Amino acid sequence: MVDEIIQVEPQLLGEQMQNTIPSLKRQMWARIVDRVNAVANNVHTQYEIRKRWNDLRGSGVRSLAFKRRLEAESTGGGSPSAPIHLFPWEEKVLEILYPEGL
């Protein structure tokens, strides 16, 4: 799901969002849903996919990223005692949320 959204993120959610017509956005979401459903065990609706994306963007990945940042800051920028590792898909979401880095 993350890879599919990343491909169209500028038009769907990013800086080009204002210039993307609503019918094209609906087509993009429909394509994402089709691709997710092609590999998923259950059939998901567009609402479910969008909600999952918003959940990932919201508290899930952000909280892990800030915990990781606080750990690094608590050691003066050195290696944290118990590093917080993110999955590759979580790193991709962070790149979208914070292109300039944390």
N, C-alpha and C positions, 0 to 999 in steps of 0.2 A: 504494500500500500504506500509506504513512504517513498519508494522509488518512483512510483507512478505519479504521485503528487509533486515530487521534486521536478519532474519533467515539465510541468505546466504551472509551477508555483508563481512565476512572475505575472502571468496573465490571470491566474485564478485567485491568488492571495497577496501578491506582492505589488511592486511599484507600477506595473502595467494594468492593474486591476481596474482602475477607473476608465481605461480606454477599451476594455473588453466588453463586448455586448453581452447581455444576459443569455441569449440563446446559445452563444458559443460557450459560456461558462457551464450551462446545463449539459451541453454535449461533452465537455471535458469531464465533468463529474460522472456522466453516464459511462464514458469510456473507462474511467478509473474503477467504477463499480463492476463493470463487465470483466475487467482484468483481475480484480480481486476475487470475484466469484468463480473465475475459471480455475483458480488454484485453491480455493477455500473449501472446507468440508461442509459448511452451511452457506445458504444463500443470504446475502446481506443487501439491505436497501441503501439508497443514497443517504438517507437520514442517518443510518447507523454508521456508515463510513465517515460522513462528515463529523458526527459526534465523536467518533473514535479519534479522528485527527485533531479535533479541538481539545479533547482530553489529553492527548499526547503532547500537544503544544503547551497546554496549560500547566497544570500542577505536576504531571508526571516527570517529564524530561527537565523542566526548569528546576524543580526542587532538587533533583540529582546533581544538576550542574552547579547550583549554588552551594550545595553541601560540599562538592568537590572543591569549589573555589574557597570556601571558608576553611576547609582542612589545610589547603596550601597556605593561606594567609596566617593561620594559627601557628604555623611552623616557620614564619618569616619568609615564605616563598620557597622553602625547601620541600623535600619529599614528605608527604603526609605519612603519619604512622600507619594508618589503614587506608590505602588509596581507594577511591571510589572509581570503579571501572564502569564505563558505559558500553552498551552494545553498539555495533557499527550503525544500526538504524537510528539509535538515539543520538549518536554524533552527527548524523545527517540532519536530523531535526534541529539540533542546535546550530548547525551551519546556516539553516534557513532563518531561525529566530535571531541569531546574533552573527551576521556575516563579518562583522568587525572583530569578533571574538569576545570572550568574557573577561 
